[in-house]
Amino acid sequence: MRIVLISDIHANWPALEAVWREIKKIGYDQIWCAGDIVGYYPWPNEVAQWVFEYADRVVMGNHDAIVAGLMDADYFNDAARYAILWTLETLREDLKKKIALLPLRLDLGNSYLVHDTPLNPLSMEYITDAYSAAQTLELVDKPYTVYGHTHQPVVFAYNGNQIREFRNFQNFPLKEGWKFLINPGSVGQPRDGIPLASFAIWDTDTNRLTLKRVDFDKKKVLEEIRKVGLPEIFALRLFEGW
């Protein structure tokens, strides 16, 4: 089976459109989304509609949790808070209700799907380095965890003795005897210095993982952000990938 892993779309429709075109070219069996459907960008309705139509497995991210009324925006910076409050006013009520029903974590046999950490979903923990990854993998009870939140694609592998980190994983073997944290990066707002939307393909027949990146129309994002009055910084950062 070929599973597409996506995360952190953040209402960026041009980025999602580009990813969707690539996914359809490659072919897929399932799509798993690790949350943060909305926030930052000006297409929450289009993106949420797509997710609920095409994604087979979806979990709630922290931006989604604010829409669902499970968290408040006090911990956001001013720009992010403005954007999520704008989203609350703009998002259709039927889509808000669907977002509110999303699970925080999905148990998928030998895998977890979660936004931030499988041990304490929606704790806002960022698993970005080998130390935090090893702490998580030591305690998690499944070999595979797909997560997002950091906006940086990475695979952490742990065998009980050593932790290894892989940033550009291509045809990467998920070997037996190891546990893995798999982050496909961000569709809507990449933060690893590469200004391309990212996602991953997990071939469960060969148990190999491949990172994919595609460009998208950043000027269109900037134009729409200016049109609706969202902070320009969200569009400008896309040109640098941070």
MILO-287257 format. One line per field, with one value per residue (C-alpha): residue number from 1; x, y, z; residue in one letter. Coordinates in steps of 0.25 Angstrom, whole numbers, plus 5000, padded with zeros to 4 digits. Layout:
% MILO-287257
pos = (NUM, ...)
east = (X, ...)
north = (Y, ...)
up = (Z, ...)
code = (A, ...)
% end
This chain:
% MILO-287257
pos = (1, 2, 3, 4, 5, 6, 7, 8, 9, 10, 11, 12, 13, 14, 15, 16, 17, 18, 19, 20, 21, 22, 23, 24, 25, 26, 27, 28, 29, 30, 31, 32, 33, 34, 35, 36, 37, 38, 39, 40, 41, 42, 43, 44, 45, 46, 47, 48, 49, 50, 51, 52, 53, 54, 55, 56, 57, 58, 59, 60, 61, 62, 63, 64, 65, 66, 67, 68, 69, 70, 71, 72, 73, 74, 75, 76, 77, 78, 79, 80, 81, 82, 83, 84, 85, 86, 87, 88, 89, 90, 91, 92, 93, 94, 95, 96, 97, 98, 99, 100, 101, 102, 103, 104, 105, 106, 107, 108, 109, 110, 111, 112, 113, 114, 115, 116, 117, 118, 119, 120, 121, 122, 123, 124, 125, 126, 127, 128, 129, 130, 131, 132, 133, 134, 135, 136, 137, 138, 139, 140, 141, 142, 143, 144, 145, 146, 147, 148, 149, 150, 151, 152, 153, 154, 155, 156, 157, 158, 159, 160, 161, 162, 163, 164, 165, 166, 167, 168, 169, 170, 171, 172, 173, 174, 175, 176, 177, 178, 179, 180, 181, 182, 183, 184, 185, 186, 187, 188, 189, 190, 191, 192, 193, 194, 195, 196, 197, 198, 199, 200, 201, 202, 203, 204, 205, 206, 207, 208, 209, 210, 211, 212, 213, 214, 215, 216, 217, 218, 219, 220, 221, 222, 223, 224, 225, 226, 227, 228, 229, 230, 231, 232, 233, 234, 235, 236, 237, 238, 239, 240, 241, 242)
east = (5000, 5005, 5001, 5003, 5007, 5004, 5003, 5002, 4995, 4990, 4980, 4990, 4982, 4992, 5002, 4992, 4988, 5002, 5004, 4991, 4995, 5008, 5000, 4991, 5003, 5010, 4998, 4993, 4984, 4982, 4985, 4989, 4988, 4995, 4987, 4988, 4978, 4976, 4983, 4992, 4987, 4974, 4967, 4962, 4949, 4956, 4966, 4957, 4947, 4959, 4964, 4950, 4948, 4961, 4969, 4966, 4972, 4973, 4976, 4975, 4986, 4987, 4982, 4970, 4968, 4966, 4955, 4949, 4949, 4958, 4970, 4971, 4980, 4987, 5000, 5001, 5009, 5001, 5001, 4997, 4986, 4981, 4981, 4973, 4963, 4961, 4960, 4949, 4941, 4943, 4942, 4928, 4921, 4919, 4935, 4937, 4928, 4936, 4949, 4943, 4941, 4955, 4963, 4976, 4983, 4979, 4984, 4986, 4991, 5006, 5006, 5001, 4997, 4998, 5001, 5012, 5015, 5009, 5011, 5003, 4995, 4993, 5004, 5011, 5024, 5033, 5041, 5052, 5065, 5071, 5070, 5055, 5053, 5060, 5052, 5039, 5043, 5048, 5034, 5025, 5019, 5018, 5029, 5024, 5019, 5015, 5015, 5016, 5016, 5031, 5029, 5042, 5043, 5051, 5052, 5057, 5061, 5063, 5067, 5068, 5083, 5085, 5077, 5079, 5074, 5071, 5067, 5066, 5060, 5059, 5055, 5058, 5057, 5049, 5056, 5051, 5056, 5055, 5045, 5042, 5037, 5033, 5031, 5027, 5029, 5019, 5010, 5007, 5018, 5032, 5042, 5055, 5061, 5055, 5043, 5036, 5023, 5027, 5020, 5025, 5021, 5021, 5021, 5017, 5019, 5034, 5034, 5041, 5039, 5042, 5041, 5035, 5036, 5028, 5028, 5015, 5010, 5015, 5012, 4997, 4998, 5004, 4993, 4982, 4988, 4988, 4974, 4968, 4977, 4985, 4999, 5009, 5020, 5012, 5014, 5028, 5034, 5029, 5040, 5051, 5045, 5046)
north = (5000, 5014, 5024, 5039, 5046, 5061, 5071, 5086, 5091, 5103, 5108, 5109, 5105, 5108, 5099, 5088, 5089, 5087, 5075, 5069, 5070, 5062, 5052, 5049, 5047, 5037, 5030, 5026, 5017, 5026, 5040, 5042, 5057, 5060, 5073, 5088, 5089, 5103, 5116, 5126, 5126, 5131, 5118, 5111, 5106, 5101, 5093, 5088, 5083, 5076, 5069, 5064, 5059, 5052, 5049, 5035, 5038, 5052, 5057, 5070, 5081, 5092, 5102, 5093, 5092, 5107, 5106, 5094, 5102, 5093, 5103, 5118, 5127, 5134, 5127, 5131, 5143, 5155, 5151, 5136, 5141, 5150, 5140, 5129, 5139, 5143, 5128, 5126, 5137, 5132, 5117, 5110, 5105, 5091, 5090, 5096, 5084, 5074, 5079, 5079, 5064, 5061, 5052, 5056, 5043, 5031, 5017, 5010, 4997, 4997, 5013, 5025, 5038, 5050, 5065, 5067, 5056, 5042, 5042, 5055, 5060, 5075, 5078, 5087, 5079, 5081, 5068, 5074, 5068, 5054, 5056, 5059, 5048, 5038, 5041, 5039, 5027, 5020, 5021, 5020, 5006, 5005, 5004, 5016, 5030, 5040, 5054, 5068, 5082, 5085, 5088, 5081, 5068, 5057, 5043, 5039, 5024, 5018, 5003, 5005, 5008, 5018, 5030, 5033, 5045, 5046, 5060, 5056, 5042, 5036, 5021, 5020, 5006, 5005, 4993, 4983, 4985, 5000, 5010, 5022, 5037, 5041, 5056, 5059, 5074, 5084, 5086, 5100, 5107, 5100, 5104, 5096, 5107, 5100, 5108, 5096, 5089, 5075, 5062, 5048, 5034, 5022, 5009, 4999, 4987, 4990, 4998, 5009, 5024, 5036, 5051, 5059, 5074, 5083, 5097, 5106, 5119, 5128, 5141, 5137, 5134, 5148, 5155, 5148, 5151, 5166, 5165, 5159, 5167, 5156, 5159, 5159, 5152, 5139, 5140, 5147, 5135, 5125, 5131, 5127, 5114, 5118)
up = (5000, 4997, 5008, 5006, 5018, 5019, 5031, 5034, 5021, 5029, 5019, 5008, 4996, 4985, 4992, 4994, 4980, 4976, 4985, 4981, 4966, 4969, 4978, 4967, 4957, 4967, 4971, 4985, 4993, 5005, 5010, 5025, 5030, 5043, 5046, 5046, 5034, 5037, 5042, 5035, 5021, 5014, 5009, 5021, 5014, 5002, 5010, 5020, 5009, 5002, 5015, 5019, 5004, 5001, 5014, 5020, 5033, 5040, 5054, 5060, 5061, 5071, 5061, 5058, 5073, 5075, 5064, 5071, 5084, 5092, 5093, 5093, 5085, 5096, 5094, 5079, 5075, 5070, 5055, 5058, 5067, 5057, 5046, 5055, 5059, 5045, 5042, 5052, 5046, 5032, 5033, 5030, 5042, 5036, 5035, 5049, 5054, 5046, 5051, 5065, 5064, 5060, 5069, 5076, 5072, 5064, 5067, 5053, 5057, 5057, 5055, 5062, 5055, 5063, 5062, 5072, 5081, 5083, 5098, 5101, 5089, 5088, 5098, 5088, 5089, 5078, 5074, 5066, 5071, 5074, 5089, 5089, 5079, 5087, 5100, 5092, 5085, 5098, 5103, 5091, 5089, 5074, 5063, 5055, 5059, 5048, 5053, 5049, 5056, 5054, 5039, 5037, 5030, 5037, 5041, 5055, 5057, 5070, 5074, 5089, 5088, 5078, 5072, 5057, 5049, 5034, 5028, 5013, 5013, 4999, 4998, 5013, 5019, 5032, 5038, 5048, 5062, 5061, 5065, 5056, 5057, 5043, 5040, 5025, 5028, 5024, 5012, 5015, 5022, 5021, 5032, 5028, 5019, 5006, 5000, 4995, 5000, 5005, 5008, 5008, 5002, 5011, 5003, 5013, 5003, 5003, 5016, 5010, 5011, 5002, 5004, 4993, 4990, 4980, 4977, 4978, 4974, 4985, 4978, 4978, 4993, 4995, 4987, 4994, 5008, 5004, 4999, 5011, 5021, 5027, 5032, 5020, 5028, 5026, 5011, 5011, 5019, 5008, 4999, 5008, 5014, 5029)
code = (M, R, I, V, L, I, S, D, I, H, A, N, W, P, A, L, E, A, V, W, R, E, I, K, K, I, G, Y, D, Q, I, W, C, A, G, D, I, V, G, Y, Y, P, W, P, N, E, V, A, Q, W, V, F, E, Y, A, D, R, V, V, M, G, N, H, D, A, I, V, A, G, L, M, D, A, D, Y, F, N, D, A, A, R, Y, A, I, L, W, T, L, E, T, L, R, E, D, L, K, K, K, I, A, L, L, P, L, R, L, D, L, G, N, S, Y, L, V, H, D, T, P, L, N, P, L, S, M, E, Y, I, T, D, A, Y, S, A, A, Q, T, L, E, L, V, D, K, P, Y, T, V, Y, G, H, T, H, Q, P, V, V, F, A, Y, N, G, N, Q, I, R, E, F, R, N, F, Q, N, F, P, L, K, E, G, W, K, F, L, I, N, P, G, S, V, G, Q, P, R, D, G, I, P, L, A, S, F, A, I, W, D, T, D, T, N, R, L, T, L, K, R, V, D, F, D, K, K, K, V, L, E, E, I, R, K, V, G, L, P, E, I, F, A, L, R, L, F, E, G, W)
% end
